[in-house]
């Protein structure tokens, strides 16, 4: 059973409310040792979610910038450390499809992280000698991106899209597992 994903913004708001309640109590009287421990735990959880949100934002933005650079370099090898195995295969296919469409350059003009949902999938792995739980952290992120695309003919096109990313936690870092255009918000005329 997969847990219901929780938006990091919702989680931060909920934790922020708890912090505000505790601060109100502390201002009215001296906090007990237990209240101080709870406060530290909530603040640490708040900071962890905030760091995760920043890590994911940094990853997705770097991934997109390197896609644009791939046209200048003639390959997508620079994206390898940012992707899972499947994610790298997908970006290779995207690069080939774009070059076949006579795209010679793409540049990320604007980037905004719209939302991030964090989830953990847990399953039991058993063998005749042992049994243990395996956990996999995942994130789903939506972004609004504006891209300038240049074609072999010299034509330019400005597009704004909403993209969806599935991101896996591997080797103590977040990596792009799957990306897709969720919807094109606008498609500007070719310039």
C-alpha positions in Angstrom: 0.0 0.0 0.0 1.4 3.4 -1.0 0.9 6.2 1.5 -0.9 9.3 0.4 1.7 11.8 -0.8 2.1 14.9 1.3 2.9 18.3 -0.2 6.0 19.8 1.4 4.2 23.2 1.5 1.3 21.6 3.4 3.7 19.9 5.8 5.7 23.1 6.3 2.5 25.0 7.1 1.4 22.3 9.6 4.7 22.3 11.3 4.9 26.1 11.3 1.5 26.1 13.1 2.9 23.8 15.7 6.0 26.0 16.2 3.7 29.0 16.6 1.6 27.3 19.2 4.7 26.2 21.2 6.2 29.8 20.9 3.0 31.2 22.4 3.2 28.8 25.3 6.8 29.5 25.9 6.2 33.3 25.9 3.5 32.9 28.5 5.6 30.6 30.9 8.8 28.7 31.1 8.6 25.6 28.9 9.0 22.2 30.4 11.8 19.8 29.4 9.3 17.7 27.4 8.0 20.8 25.6 11.6 21.8 24.8 12.3 18.4 23.3 9.1 18.5 21.3 10.0 22.0 20.0 13.5 20.8 18.9 12.0 17.8 17.2 9.4 19.9 15.3 12.0 22.5 14.3 14.3 19.7 13.1 11.5 18.1 11.0 10.6 21.6 9.6 14.3 22.2 8.6 14.6 18.7 7.1 11.5 19.2 4.8 12.8 22.7 3.9 16.3 21.2 3.0 14.6 18.4 0.9 12.5 20.9 -0.9 15.6 23.0 -1.7 17.6 19.9 -2.8 14.8 18.9 -5.2 14.5 22.4 -6.6 18.3 22.5 -7.2 18.3 19.1 -8.9 15.4 19.8 -11.3 16.8 23.2 -12.2 20.3 21.8 -12.8 18.8 18.9 -14.9 17.0 21.4 -17.1 20.0 23.6 -17.6 22.1 20.6 -18.5 19.5 19.6 -21.1 20.1 22.9 -22.8 23.9 22.5 -22.6 23.6 19.0 -24.2 23.0 20.6 -27.6 26.3 22.5 -27.3 28.2 19.4 -26.1 26.6 17.0 -28.6 25.5 14.5 -26.0 23.7 14.1 -22.7 26.5 12.6 -20.6 26.6 15.5 -18.2 23.1 14.4 -17.0 24.2 10.9 -16.0 24.9 11.8 -12.3 21.5 13.6 -12.0 19.4 10.6 -13.1 18.5 7.0 -12.2 19.3 4.5 -14.9 15.7 4.8 -16.3 15.8 8.6 -16.1 19.1 8.7 -18.1 17.6 6.4 -20.8 14.6 8.7 -21.1 16.7 11.9 -21.4 18.8 10.2 -24.1 15.6 9.4 -26.0 14.4 12.9 -25.6 17.7 14.3 -26.9 17.6 12.1 -30.0 13.9 13.0 -30.6 14.7 16.7 -30.3 17.7 16.5 -32.7 15.5 14.6 -35.2 13.0 17.5 -34.9 15.9 19.7 -36.1 16.3 21.4 -32.7 19.8 22.7 -32.4 19.6 24.5 -29.1 17.3 24.9 -26.1 17.6 27.3 -23.2 15.8 27.4 -19.9 14.6 31.0 -19.7 12.5 30.8 -16.5 11.9 28.2 -13.8 9.5 27.9 -10.9 8.9 24.9 -8.7 5.1 24.7 -8.2 4.9 21.8 -5.8 6.7 18.8 -4.3 5.1 15.7 -2.7 7.2 13.4 -0.7 6.4 9.7 -0.1 8.1 6.6 1.2 7.4 3.2 -0.2 8.2 0.3 2.1 8.2 -3.4 1.4 9.4 -6.6 3.1 12.3 -8.5 1.5 12.6 -12.0 2.8 14.9 -14.9 2.2 15.2 -18.3 3.9 17.7 -16.8 6.4 16.4 -13.3 7.0 13.7 -10.8 6.6 14.0 -7.0 6.6 12.1 -4.0 5.4 13.2 -1.9 2.4 12.2 1.7 2.1 12.5 3.9 -1.0 11.9 7.6 -0.8 10.2 9.3 -3.7 9.2 12.8 -4.7 6.8 14.1 -7.3 7.5 17.6 -8.4 5.6 20.0 -10.7 7.4 22.9 -12.4 6.5 25.8 -14.6 9.3 26.3 -17.2 9.8 28.7 -20.0 12.1 27.4 -22.9 13.6 29.1 -25.9 14.0 26.6 -28.7 16.2 27.3 -31.7 15.7 25.2 -34.9 18.1 24.3 -37.7 16.3 26.8 -39.9 17.1 29.6 -37.5 13.5 29.9 -36.3 13.0 30.4 -32.5 10.1 29.4 -30.4 9.3 30.4 -26.8 7.2 27.8 -24.9 5.9 27.7 -21.4 5.2 24.3 -20.0 4.2 22.6 -16.8 6.4 19.5 -16.3 6.0 16.6 -13.8 9.1 14.8 -12.4 9.3 11.6 -10.5 12.4 11.7 -8.3 14.0 8.8 -6.4 16.4 9.0 -3.5 19.5 6.9 -4.4 22.9 6.8 -2.8 22.0 9.5 -0.4 21.0 12.0 -3.1 17.9 12.7 -5.2 17.9 11.7 -8.8 15.5 12.2 -11.7 13.7 9.0 -12.4 11.1 10.1 -14.9 10.0 13.4 -16.5 7.2 14.4 -18.7 5.5 17.4 -20.1 2.3 17.6 -18.0 0.7 20.4 -20.1 1.7 23.3 -22.4 0.5 26.5 -20.8 1.2 28.6 -23.8 3.1 28.2 -27.1 4.4 31.5 -28.4 4.6 32.1 -32.2 7.9 31.2 -33.8 10.1 34.2 -33.7 
